[in-house]
Amino acid sequence: MRKEGLVEFLKEKSFWVRKETLNIHRIARDTRLTSSLSCVEILVVLYYGKIINFNPSNIYWEKRDRFIISKGHGGISFYPILADLGYFDMKELSRVCYKDSFLGGIPDCIIPGFETTNGSLGHGLGVACGVALALKKKKRTEKVFVLLGDGELNEGSVWEAIMFAGEYKLDNLTAILDNNKICMLGFCKNIINMEPLDEKFKVFRWDVTTVNGHDIEQLYNSLTVLKSIESGKPKILIADTIKGKGIPRIENDPLCHIRSYSPEEIDEIIKRLK
């Protein structure tokens, strides 16, 4: 597919994933909608842009790249992608959070395509470091990707993992930060201000790239480069995003993380979605 066609294809997929994420929240109102909407383009580029090597017919394929979603509250926008790619039946999307469904509000590794359980925040990067180190020890060429939330950076375990990855030169590890700038109960800068984030990662010997996290072309170009370079350093893509992206009346609302929306509100939001 030519690049122009690919970008348009990825934009169409992003629109579809955003709409399906809203439909999931319609039936599972305890899910974290706005945190899931900020990372839609990141997930779409990783999977439909074929940055990540995967095989839905053999979910533990040895040559797959490993993808760990550390920000568990953003996981429901990954469900439509996995279903569309064939990891499970599309009809399961209508049963999220049902008593006998494997698709919960917080994802775990019983879901085909999920590498790890999402428990307490702040653990995904440490797990990713362990996987990356093991692959290097085995001289494997598969890559490890991990999606972080910016609110997670308040956890000390994340900074232990950042130091570890730099110390052990884990250049097969790429972290992607969904930098939507809002935690559960307010703006990140008003809780623990982490800026300048890029300088902090550089101090711990990471390669740092910053992009608009909703710009498909920027994401695709940056992730393609990051996957191929061998700098001897772990890599971080700081993706500046908007919490609640696609819903103007809730975008950047400092309390949007904990808000639920009625089926009627979801209908209206989907009607106005662009």
SULDA-V762379 format. One record per residue. PSI is psi as a letter, one per 20 degrees, with the letter a starting at -180 (NA if undefined). OMEGA is omega in whole degrees, -180 to 180 (none if undefined). NEAR is the number of other ideal C-beta (glycine too) atoms within 12 Angstrom. Layout:
PSI;OMEGA;NEAR, PSI;OMEGA;NEAR
This chain:
p;177;13, q;-174;8, g;-180;15, g;179;13, h;180;11, g;-179;24, g;179;25, g;178;18, g;-179;22, h;176;37, g;178;27, g;178;18, h;179;29, g;178;40, g;-179;26, g;-180;28, g;179;40, g;180;39, g;180;29, h;176;36, g;176;46, g;179;41, h;177;31, g;-180;42, h;178;40, h;-177;28, i;-178;29, n;-170;31, i;175;22, i;178;19, q;-177;37, n;-172;40, g;-170;43, h;177;45, h;179;44, h;-178;48, h;-177;47, h;-175;45, j;-175;50, g;-176;50, h;179;44, g;-179;54, g;-179;48, g;-179;39, g;-180;42, g;-173;45, g;-179;38, h;175;33, i;177;33, k;170;20, g;-179;31, p;172;38, p;-179;24, r;-179;32, n;-177;19, h;-179;22, i;178;13, n;-167;15, h;177;23, k;176;16, p;-173;16, h;-175;15, j;179;16, q;166;27, q;-179;32, p;179;39, p;-177;39, p;175;40, o;-179;49, h;179;45, n;-175;48, h;-179;36, i;178;43, j;-169;46, h;-171;45, h;177;47, i;175;49, h;-177;46, g;180;44, h;180;38, g;-180;45, g;179;36, g;-179;33, h;-179;25, i;174;27, j;177;18, h;175;28, r;-174;27, q;-179;18, h;-178;21, i;178;12, h;-179;27, h;180;36, j;-177;20, j;-178;21, p;-179;38, j;171;26, q;-174;17, g;-176;9, j;179;10, q;176;23, i;179;25, o;-178;37, r;177;30, h;172;28, o;-174;32, q;170;40, r;-168;20, j;170;24, i;180;18, p;178;31, p;-180;28, i;176;41, p;-177;34, h;-172;34, r;173;30, p;176;21, n;180;35, c;176;20, q;178;18, q;174;32, j;-177;28, i;-173;28, h;-178;46, h;177;47, g;177;35, g;180;34, h;177;40, g;180;36, g;180;27, g;-179;32, g;180;35, g;180;26, g;179;20, h;179;25, g;180;25, h;-180;13, j;-178;13, k;177;9, q;-178;20, i;180;18, q;-178;27, r;177;36, p;176;43, q;177;41, p;179;47, p;-180;53, q;167;49, q;-179;46, h;177;45, h;179;37, h;-175;40, i;174;37, i;-177;23, p;180;26, h;-178;17, h;178;24, g;-178;39, h;172;26, g;180;19, h;178;40, g;179;40, g;-179;23, g;-177;26, h;178;39, g;-179;31, g;-176;18, j;173;24, l;-176;23, m;-177;40, i;172;28, j;-178;38, p;174;47, o;174;45, q;176;52, p;-178;49, o;174;45, n;-169;47, m;-177;41, i;167;43, j;178;37, p;175;37, a;-178;34, h;-173;26, k;176;17, a;179;22, p;-179;24, h;-175;28, h;180;20, i;-179;15, f;168;18, o;-176;21, o;-176;17, i;-178;30, q;-2;20, o;-176;15, g;-176;33, g;-179;22, h;-179;15, g;179;24, h;-180;35, h;179;21, h;-179;15, k;170;29, l;172;24, q;167;38, p;-174;30, p;173;32, p;179;33, p;-180;26, r;166;32, o;-174;23, j;174;39, i;179;33, o;-175;25, g;-176;34, g;178;22, g;-179;27, g;-177;40, g;-179;35, g;-177;24, g;-179;34, h;177;41, g;179;24, g;-176;20, h;-179;37, h;-172;32, h;-174;17, q;177;19, n;-174;18, i;-175;22, j;-180;19, q;168;28, q;-175;42, q;177;40, p;173;44, o;177;44, o;-176;39, o;179;44, o;-174;30, r;179;43, p;179;30, p;-177;44, k;-176;38, p;178;41, i;-180;33, n;-171;34, h;-174;16, i;178;16, i;179;31, p;177;22, j;170;23, p;-174;24, i;179;24, j;-175;18, h;-178;34, h;-172;34, j;-176;23, q;175;26, q;-176;22, p;-177;33, r;177;16, h;179;17, g;178;11, g;179;21, g;178;29, g;-178;17, h;180;16, g;-179;31, h;180;25, h;-176;13, i;-176;17, p;178;25, NA;none;14
